[in-house]
Amino acid sequence: MNSPSSFSPVFKTDLPELVRRGKVRDVYRAGARLLIVATDRISAFDVVMNQPVPGKGILLTRMSEYWLRTLPACTPHHLDYVVTDEQVPEGYAPFIDQLVGRAMVVKRVDILPIECIVRGYLVGSGWKEYQATGTVSGLRLPPGLQKAAKLPEPLFTPSTKAEVGHDEAVSFEDAVGIVNRFLATKRGTTQNARELLERVRSRALELYRQAAAHAERRGIIIADTKFEFGLCNGELLLADEVLTPDSSRFWPADQYRLGQDQPSFDKQFLRDYLESLNWNKQPPPPPLPEEIIAKTRERYEVACRLLTGA
């Protein structure tokens, strides 16, 4: 199998039936389904860089498909199939070179308007909150924990899905209110917001536990990750990307050191580089040196190889 870095980069697609364009993914209609194309765009601090990371979208799709097919807690999910030379949605054959290995055909899902974050280690915004209040998303933790400490139990810490700016952490109760308002806009739904979110929390925590155990056997610590869930004909489905370097913090287990920043297999490397610049984290982004692009891609490739064996 060719390395994703050997393929031509895809920064942006312009195909028929565009539904929306996200930071990384371009979404199109495909009959009764959706076609989600993972481009090679990369974002940091909610700003899309002007240069792609060649092959990144293929790696993201490869990892998401692997988890969806492997972890029991991923089922039921939205994926029908990943586009190949032999399996292409109707009307998209002329664009096959942009789609093979990076595009997923999925069920249409009404995505719940919250980010379903699970934390297994005390880092990032969770560490900052803990230093100030002794809590993470309002959940009280034991005193005296160090940076990057493994938490006594994984935590479900939902956040908003901001259209502009940054997502904001919310309590479970506030998340129930957000989901309740969302359900009120859906005709014919009989879902109870609290019961639905309790199912989401239970499933997200189990997903993290299964993935973390798998990754540990492969030499990777999953410090935290983000899931998305939605409803399809009343059924709760796992959707979007799953356990990728874009949605997770992956640490090499053999280099883990308590109390300090950790080396990573995710885009933290890019964030660290950008932090070293005199950049205000607002568009336009600074140009990325080829070395930074190559080293970022290398981290994605190593994570994919270790986790999936491919």
C-alpha positions in Angstrom: 0.0 0.0 0.0 1.4 3.4 -0.9 2.2 5.9 1.8 -0.4 8.7 1.9 2.4 11.2 1.5 3.0 9.8 -2.0 -0.4 11.0 -3.2 -1.1 14.5 -4.5 -2.3 16.8 -1.7 -6.0 17.8 -1.7 -6.4 21.2 -0.1 -10.0 21.9 -1.2 -12.6 20.0 -3.3 -15.2 21.5 -5.6 -17.6 18.7 -6.3 -21.4 18.8 -7.1 -23.9 19.0 -4.3 -21.9 20.8 -1.6 -23.6 20.8 1.8 -20.9 22.5 3.9 -17.2 23.0 4.2 -15.5 22.6 7.6 -12.0 23.2 8.8 -10.8 19.9 7.3 -13.8 18.1 5.8 -15.9 19.0 2.7 -19.4 17.4 2.8 -21.5 16.6 -0.2 -24.9 15.0 -0.9 -24.7 11.4 -2.3 -28.3 10.4 -2.8 -29.8 9.5 0.5 -26.3 9.5 2.1 -23.6 12.1 2.6 -20.1 12.0 1.1 -17.5 13.3 3.6 -14.1 14.2 2.1 -11.2 14.5 4.5 -8.9 17.0 2.9 -5.3 17.7 3.8 -6.1 21.0 5.4 -4.9 21.4 9.0 -6.0 23.9 11.6 -4.6 25.1 14.8 -6.2 27.5 17.4 -9.3 27.3 15.1 -7.4 28.8 12.2 -6.9 26.8 9.0 -3.3 26.9 7.7 -2.7 28.0 4.1 -0.6 24.9 3.3 -1.8 21.3 3.4 -0.2 18.3 5.0 0.0 15.9 2.1 -1.8 12.6 2.7 -3.3 13.8 6.1 -6.9 13.2 5.0 -6.2 9.7 4.0 -4.5 8.9 7.3 -7.5 10.4 9.2 -10.0 8.3 7.2 -7.9 5.2 7.6 -7.8 5.6 11.4 -11.5 6.4 11.7 -12.5 3.4 9.6 -10.2 1.2 11.6 -11.7 2.2 14.9 -15.3 2.0 13.6 -14.7 -1.5 12.3 -12.7 -2.6 15.4 -14.1 -1.3 18.7 -17.4 -2.9 19.8 -18.5 0.4 21.4 -18.4 2.2 18.0 -21.4 0.3 16.8 -23.9 1.6 15.7 -22.2 4.3 13.7 -22.7 6.3 10.5 -20.2 4.8 8.1 -21.4 2.8 5.1 -18.1 2.5 3.2 -14.9 4.3 2.3 -14.6 5.2 -1.3 -12.3 2.9 -3.4 -11.7 2.5 -7.1 -14.4 -0.2 -7.1 -17.0 1.5 -4.9 -17.8 5.1 -5.7 -21.2 6.9 -5.1 -23.2 7.7 -8.1 -22.2 10.8 -9.9 -18.7 11.1 -8.3 -16.7 8.8 -10.6 -15.1 11.7 -12.5 -13.6 12.9 -9.2 -12.2 9.5 -8.1 -8.6 10.7 -7.8 -9.7 13.1 -5.0 -11.8 10.6 -3.2 -10.1 7.2 -3.0 -9.1 6.4 0.6 -10.1 9.8 1.9 -13.9 10.0 1.4 -16.5 8.2 3.5 -20.1 7.6 2.4 -22.2 7.9 5.6 -25.8 8.0 6.8 -27.4 11.3 7.3 -27.3 12.1 11.1 -28.7 14.9 13.1 -25.6 15.8 15.1 -26.1 16.7 18.7 -24.9 20.2 19.3 -22.2 19.3 21.9 -18.6 18.0 21.7 -18.4 14.8 23.7 -14.9 15.0 25.2 -13.4 12.3 27.4 -10.3 13.0 29.4 -8.0 10.3 30.8 -5.1 12.6 31.7 -4.8 16.0 33.3 -3.7 18.3 30.4 -4.7 21.2 28.3 -7.7 23.3 29.5 -8.4 20.7 32.1 -5.0 21.2 33.7 -5.5 25.0 33.7 -8.9 24.7 35.4 -7.6 22.2 37.9 -4.8 24.6 38.9 -7.3 27.4 39.5 -10.2 25.5 41.1 -9.3 21.9 41.8 -12.0 20.8 39.3 -12.3 19.8 35.6 -15.6 20.9 34.0 -16.9 21.4 37.5 -16.0 17.9 38.6 -14.0 17.8 41.8 -10.6 15.9 41.6 -8.2 14.8 44.3 -5.8 17.5 45.4 -2.1 17.4 44.6 -2.3 16.0 41.0 0.5 16.9 38.7 0.4 18.0 35.1 -0.2 15.0 32.7 -1.3 12.8 35.7 -3.6 9.9 34.8 -7.0 10.6 36.2 -8.5 8.2 38.8 -11.3 7.5 36.2 -11.9 8.9 32.7 -14.1 12.0 32.8 -16.9 13.0 30.4 -16.5 16.8 29.9 -18.9 18.1 27.2 -18.4 21.5 25.5 -20.3 23.7 23.2 -19.9 23.5 19.4 -19.1 27.1 18.6 -19.8 28.3 15.0 -17.3 31.1 15.6 -14.5 31.2 18.1 -13.7 28.6 20.6 -15.8 25.8 22.1 -16.6 26.3 25.8 -16.7 23.7 28.5 -20.2 23.2 30.0 -21.5 21.1 32.9 -23.5 18.0 32.3 -26.6 19.9 33.4 -26.0 22.7 30.9 -25.4 20.1 28.2 -28.8 18.6 29.0 -30.3 22.0 28.4 -28.5 22.4 25.1 -29.6 19.0 23.9 -33.2 19.6 25.1 -33.4 22.8 23.0 -32.0 20.9 20.0 -34.6 18.1 20.4 -37.4 20.7 20.6 -36.6 21.7 17.0 -37.0 18.1 15.7 -40.5 17.1 14.8 -41.8 13.8 16.0 -38.9 13.1 18.3 -39.8 11.3 21.6 -36.2 11.4 23.0 -35.7 12.6 26.5 -32.7 14.9 26.6 -31.3 13.7 30.0 -31.7 10.0 29.1 -30.1 10.6 25.7 -27.1 12.4 27.2 -26.7 9.8 29.8 -26.5 7.2 27.0 -24.0 9.4 25.2 -21.8 9.8 28.3 -21.9 6.0 29.0 -21.0 5.2 25.4 -18.3 7.8 25.1 -16.6 6.6 28.3 -16.7 3.0 27.1 -15.3 4.0 23.8 -12.4 5.7 25.5 -11.7 2.7 27.7 -11.7 0.3 24.8 -9.5 2.6 22.6 -7.1 3.4 25.5 -6.6 -0.3 26.2 -6.0 -1.1 22.5 -3.6 1.9 22.2 -1.7 1.0 25.3 -0.9 -2.4 23.8 0.5 -0.6 20.8 2.7 1.8 22.8 0.4 4.9 22.7 -1.4 6.7 25.5 -4.6 8.4 24.5 -4.7 11.4 26.9 -8.0 12.7 25.7 -10.3 12.6 22.7 -13.5 14.0 21.3 -16.5 12.2 19.9 -19.6 13.3 18.1 -23.0 11.6 18.2 -26.2 12.1 16.4 -29.7 10.7 15.7 -30.7 8.8 12.6 -34.3 7.7 12.6 -34.3 7.8 16.4 -31.1 5.7 16.7 -28.1 7.1 18.5 -25.1 6.8 16.1 -21.4 7.6 16.5 -20.5 10.0 13.7 -17.7 12.1 12.2 -14.0 11.3 12.7 -13.0 8.9 15.5 -9.8 8.8 17.6 -7.5 10.6 15.1 -4.6 12.9 15.8 -7.0 15.8 14.9 -9.5 14.8 17.6 -7.2 13.3 20.2 -4.0 13.7 22.1 -1.7 10.7 21.4 1.5 10.3 23.5 4.3 7.8 23.0 4.0 5.6 26.1 7.7 5.0 26.4 8.4 8.7 26.7 5.7 9.5 29.2 6.9 11.6 32.2 4.7 12.8 34.9 4.6 16.6 35.6 5.6 17.9 32.2 4.6 18.4 28.6 4.6 15.2 26.6 5.9 14.5 23.1 3.0 13.7 20.9 1.8 12.0 17.7 -0.8 14.7 17.0 -0.9 18.3 15.9 0.4 19.5 19.3 3.7 19.6 17.4 2.3 22.2 15.1 0.7 24.2 17.9 4.1 24.3 19.7 5.8 25.7 16.6 3.1 28.3 16.2 3.4 29.3 19.9 7.1 30.0 19.2 6.1 32.7 16.7 4.9 36.3 17.2 1.4 35.4 15.9 -1.9 36.5 17.5 -3.7 33.2 16.6 -6.0 35.1 14.2 -6.2 34.8 10.4 -4.2 35.0 8.3 -2.0 32.2 9.5 1.8 32.3 9.2 3.5 30.3 6.4 4.7 26.9 7.5 8.2 25.7 6.7 8.5 22.5 4.8 10.2 20.9 7.7 7.3 21.6 10.0 4.8 20.2 7.5 7.0 17.1 7.0 7.4 16.5 10.7 3.7 16.9 11.3 2.8 14.4 8.6 5.4 12.0 10.1 3.7 12.1 13.5 0.3 11.3 11.9 1.9 8.4 9.9 3.5 6.9 13.0 0.3 7.1 15.0 -1.7 5.4 12.1 0.9 2.6 11.7 1.1 1.9 15.4 -2.6 2.0 16.1 -3.9 0.2 13.0 -0.9 -1.9 11.9 -1.2 -0.5 8.4 
